[in-house]
Amino acid sequence: MLTISGIHEGYVLDHIKAGMAQKVYKDMKLDELHCTIAMIMNVHSNKLGKKDMLKIECPIGSINLDVLGFIDHNITVDIIKDEKIIEKRPLHMPKLITNVISCKNPRCITTTEQELDQVFFLADEENEVYRCKYCEEKYSR
């Protein structure tokens, strides 16, 4: 049996779709945090069959939960303080995301102006469609 200890302060990201923990790690830029992270993959789940989890030992407020809401708003977020869950934070699809996805339109100003942030706004929540702030190019998952 694999045992991974609890964390003193930070986050537990649970109910990540099986095989998606590495994508979450990359998209959230967790490698830039310089903190302890446990990635647990293909764990048995009654709800999902199999799931992934991330345990992140870091100061509260260090990660961008908006990015996580964009990746998968069904992920469960437990906020830990003094080794206890102090909050279960629901995720929502963010209204605006910056520098998470890139515009595919070759004529978009972000293609030629590298200094511009890649900004997308939620255009259709029901169908999970985002649009580029500059050219309104559609991005859907």
Residue pairs with C-beta under 8 A, 6 or more apart in sequence:
2 40
4 38
4 40
4 55
6 80
6 83
7 36
7 55
7 56
7 57
7 80
7 83
8 57
8 80
8 82
8 83
9 57
9 58
9 59
9 60
9 80
9 81
9 82
10 35
10 55
10 56
10 57
10 58
10 59
10 60
10 62
10 79
10 80
11 54
11 55
11 56
11 58
11 60
11 63
11 77
11 78
11 79
11 80
12 53
12 54
12 55
12 56
12 77
12 78
12 80
12 85
13 24
13 53
13 54
13 55
13 56
13 68
13 75
13 76
13 77
14 51
14 53
14 75
14 76
14 77
14 78
15 45
15 47
15 48
15 51
15 74
15 75
15 76
16 24
16 51
16 52
16 53
16 54
16 72
16 75
17 48
17 51
17 52
17 72
18 41
18 42
18 48
18 49
18 50
18 51
18 52
19 41
19 42
19 52
20 52
20 71
20 72
21 39
21 40
21 41
21 52
21 53
21 54
22 39
23 71
24 30
24 52
24 54
24 68
24 71
24 72
24 75
25 31
25 37
25 39
25 54
27 67
27 71
27 100
28 63
28 64
28 67
28 68
28 71
30 37
30 54
30 56
30 63
33 56
33 58
33 62
33 63
35 56
35 57
35 58
35 62
36 56
36 57
36 58
37 54
37 55
37 56
37 57
38 53
38 54
38 55
39 52
39 53
39 54
40 52
40 53
40 54
40 55
41 52
42 50
42 51
42 52
43 50
43 51
43 52
43 53
44 50
45 51
56 62
56 63
60 79
60 81
65 77
65 89
65 91
66 94
66 97
67 94
67 97
67 100
68 75
68 77
68 91
69 91
69 92
69 93
69 94
70 93
70 94
70 97
70 100
72 91
73 91
73 92
73 93
74 91
75 91
76 88
77 88
77 89
77 90
77 91
78 85
78 87
78 88
78 89
79 85
79 86
79 87
79 88
79 89
80 86
93 122
93 125
93 128
94 122
95 121
95 122
96 119
96 120
96 121
96 122
97 119
97 120
97 130
98 117
98 118
98 119
98 120
99 117
99 118
100 118
100 120
101 118
101 120
101 130
101 139
102 110
102 118
103 110
103 111
103 118
103 120
103 132
103 134
103 135
103 137
103 139
104 137
104 139
105 111
105 132
105 135
105 137
107 135
108 132
108 134
108 135
108 137
109 116
109 134
109 135
110 116
110 117
110 118
110 132
110 134
116 134
118 132
119 132
119 133
119 134
120 130
120 131
120 132
120 133
120 139
121 130
121 131
121 133
122 129
122 130
123 129
123 130
123 131
123 136
123 138
127 140
128 140
128 141
129 138
129 139
129 140
130 138
130 139
130 140
131 137
131 138
131 139
132 139
